[in-house]
Amino acid sequence: ASKRGPGELGAPVDLPGGFGGVIEFGESCLALATDGVGSKLQIANEVGQLGGVGFDCVAMNVNDLICVGAEPLAFVDYIAVPIADPQVHASLGSSLSKACEVARVTLAGGETATLPGIVKELDLSGTSLGWFPKGFGITGQNLIEGDVLIGLPSSGIHSNGFTLVRAVIERSGCLLTDACPFKPNHSSREVQRFLDTSSPITLAEVLLNPTRIYVNPVVDLILESRREGGLVSFESIKAIAHITGGGLSNLLRLHESLGWEIESPLDAQPEFGWISEIGSVTSLEMHRTFNMGMGMIVAVSEEFSELIEGWLSDRLPGTRRVGRVVDNGRLVTHPDPDVVFSHY
């Protein structure tokens, strides 16, 4: 509970959805998000490929800020290790710096703790700060039946579900350094090559593909909507969901009574099919655990939906309409009849 009341610096601002914490700051609101990389780090550690996890850490934070309508401004990291290793810190520092450039935020500092006996392996987390003008938070409260859902493609598994991924790897008998046992559809630009580039793409490289940072184009759309005479009105952007742990059930955080009909989902990358097949994971559980190829969903008014869809897809190919808001008793439905969510 806060002792700061309305109008005071730092007073809490109630925004539904829970993707970020918001406080008052004069004529602005500040938004804060904190998160880590989770057990994806264990795979990165195992193969010595830490060059992408900085992107994962920054992305998990700034993507949450975007969902409340905030423009990310700054990021700080926290690294805990059992034993100091200059090479590890150099890899992480470089990765975090590059990720902050992509997210257009200031890497404002960080903390490294060496904790033998407490920490058994590397852990990485971070906190990001963003802002929006007072009255310009994106809450989902103005959603109505018929609003259009626009899906933005993910870059793969992102940073959720890696406990299950590790179990599937063990079951498969594959080594992380083996050639990928399925044909990945990532371009060479998206798959970060950390090993000998003359060798085949490895399973580890596909699984460790960094989380996509959605500052460009989603923040640019928000800024454009706030600009006088902009492409669309701010009111036409109704809600934004970051599809992380919980999968499509994250949509249920955005409105107390309306539902979400996914009519034409984006294609899932081949790694999801491999995980489902090797691990005998049901479609419902796959959609509850992973993003299944769709890392963010923007709900917009039907009137401006084609314009916004075109604007976003020009900047992030593969973005398109995937469904609509419905009055169905607060459910998420899907073309696969087994994929239904009634709670987050």
HUKABEL-V486481 format. One record per residue. N is the residue number from 1. SS is DSSP state (a for helix, b for strand, c for the rest). PSI is psi as a letter, one per 20 degrees, with the letter a starting at -180 (NA if undefined). D_FIRST is the distance of its C-alpha to the first C-alpha in whole Angstrom. Layout:
n = <N,N>
ss = <SS,SS>
psi = <PSI,PSI>
d_first = <D_FIRST,D_FIRST>
//
This chain:
n = <1,2,3,4,5,6,7,8,9,10,11,12,13,14,15,16,17,18,19,20,21,22,23,24,25,26,27,28,29,30,31,32,33,34,35,36,37,38,39,40,41,42,43,44,45,46,47,48,49,50,51,52,53,54,55,56,57,58,59,60,61,62,63,64,65,66,67,68,69,70,71,72,73,74,75,76,77,78,79,80,81,82,83,84,85,86,87,88,89,90,91,92,93,94,95,96,97,98,99,100,101,102,103,104,105,106,107,108,109,110,111,112,113,114,115,116,117,118,119,120,121,122,123,124,125,126,127,128,129,130,131,132,133,134,135,136,137,138,139,140,141,142,143,144,145,146,147,148,149,150,151,152,153,154,155,156,157,158,159,160,161,162,163,164,165,166,167,168,169,170,171,172,173,174,175,176,177,178,179,180,181,182,183,184,185,186,187,188,189,190,191,192,193,194,195,196,197,198,199,200,201,202,203,204,205,206,207,208,209,210,211,212,213,214,215,216,217,218,219,220,221,222,223,224,225,226,227,228,229,230,231,232,233,234,235,236,237,238,239,240,241,242,243,244,245,246,247,248,249,250,251,252,253,254,255,256,257,258,259,260,261,262,263,264,265,266,267,268,269,270,271,272,273,274,275,276,277,278,279,280,281,282,283,284,285,286,287,288,289,290,291,292,293,294,295,296,297,298,299,300,301,302,303,304,305,306,307,308,309,310,311,312,313,314,315,316,317,318,319,320,321,322,323,324,325,326,327,328,329,330,331,332,333,334,335,336,337,338,339,340,341,342,343,344>
ss = <c,c,c,c,c,c,c,c,c,c,c,b,b,c,c,c,c,c,c,c,b,b,b,b,b,c,c,b,b,b,b,b,b,b,b,b,c,c,c,a,a,a,a,a,a,a,a,c,c,c,c,c,a,a,a,a,a,a,a,a,a,a,a,a,a,a,c,c,c,c,b,b,b,b,b,b,b,b,b,b,b,c,c,c,c,a,a,a,a,a,a,a,a,a,a,a,a,a,a,a,a,a,a,c,c,b,b,b,b,b,b,b,b,b,c,c,c,c,c,c,c,c,b,b,b,b,b,b,b,b,b,b,b,c,c,c,c,c,c,c,c,c,c,c,c,c,c,b,b,b,b,b,b,c,c,c,c,c,c,c,c,a,a,a,a,a,a,a,a,a,a,a,c,c,c,c,c,c,b,c,c,c,c,c,c,c,c,c,c,c,c,c,c,c,c,c,c,c,c,c,c,b,a,a,a,a,a,c,c,c,c,c,c,c,a,a,a,a,a,a,a,a,a,a,a,a,c,c,c,c,c,c,c,a,a,a,b,b,b,b,b,b,c,c,c,c,a,a,a,a,a,a,a,c,c,c,c,c,b,b,b,b,c,c,c,c,c,c,c,a,a,a,a,a,a,a,a,a,a,c,c,c,a,a,a,a,a,a,a,c,c,c,c,b,b,b,b,b,b,b,c,a,a,a,a,a,a,a,a,a,a,a,a,a,a,c,c,c,c,b,b,b,b,b,b,b,c,c,c,c,c,b,b,c,c,c,c,c,c,c,b,c,c,c>
psi = <q,q,i,p,r,p,i,q,p,j,q,q,p,o,p,r,g,j,i,q,p,p,q,q,m,c,j,r,p,q,q,p,q,p,r,a,i,b,i,h,h,h,g,g,g,h,j,k,n,j,i,i,h,h,g,g,g,g,g,h,g,h,h,g,h,h,h,j,j,q,o,q,g,r,p,q,r,p,p,p,q,h,p,p,o,h,g,g,h,g,g,g,g,g,g,h,g,h,h,h,g,h,i,l,q,p,n,i,a,a,p,p,p,o,m,p,h,g,p,h,r,p,q,p,r,r,p,q,p,r,q,q,q,p,i,k,q,o,h,i,h,j,q,r,p,i,q,q,p,p,p,p,q,r,j,b,h,c,k,q,j,i,g,g,g,h,h,g,g,g,h,h,j,q,q,h,i,q,q,p,i,r,o,q,j,q,r,h,h,h,o,p,o,i,a,o,i,i,r,q,p,r,g,g,h,g,h,j,p,q,p,p,p,j,g,o,i,g,h,h,g,g,h,h,h,i,p,p,k,r,g,r,q,h,i,i,o,g,q,p,p,o,n,b,p,i,c,i,i,h,h,i,i,i,q,i,h,r,a,o,o,o,h,m,q,q,p,q,q,h,h,g,h,g,g,g,g,h,i,l,p,q,g,g,h,g,i,h,h,r,i,k,i,o,i,q,p,p,p,r,q,h,h,j,g,g,g,g,g,g,g,g,h,h,h,n,q,i,p,r,p,i,b,r,p,r,n,j,k,m,q,p,r,q,h,o,i,i,n,p,p,i,q,NA>
d_first = <0,4,7,9,11,13,16,15,15,12,10,9,12,12,15,17,18,16,18,16,13,14,13,15,18,20,22,21,18,18,17,16,18,19,21,24,28,28,31,33,33,36,38,38,39,41,43,42,41,38,39,37,34,32,33,31,28,28,28,26,23,25,26,22,22,25,23,21,24,23,26,25,26,25,25,25,26,25,29,29,33,35,37,38,40,41,42,39,37,39,39,35,35,38,36,33,35,37,34,32,35,35,31,32,29,30,29,28,28,27,27,30,29,32,31,35,34,30,31,34,34,33,29,28,24,23,21,22,20,22,22,23,24,22,23,24,21,23,21,24,24,27,29,32,35,37,35,36,35,36,36,36,38,36,38,38,36,33,31,30,32,34,34,36,38,39,40,42,44,45,46,48,50,49,48,46,49,51,52,50,51,50,51,48,48,46,48,48,46,43,44,43,47,46,49,53,53,56,55,54,50,48,46,43,44,43,40,39,39,36,33,34,32,32,31,35,35,32,30,34,34,31,32,35,34,32,35,37,40,39,40,37,35,31,31,33,31,28,26,27,26,26,28,27,27,27,30,30,28,25,27,25,22,23,24,23,27,29,31,33,36,37,41,42,40,41,43,41,43,45,43,41,45,45,42,43,46,46,43,44,41,41,40,37,36,37,35,32,32,33,33,37,38,35,32,31,31,31,31,33,35,39,40,39,39,43,42,39,40,43,41,39,42,44,41,40,43,43,40,41,40,39,38,36,34,35,34,35,32,29,31,32,36,39,42,42,42,40,37,35,31,30,26,24>
//
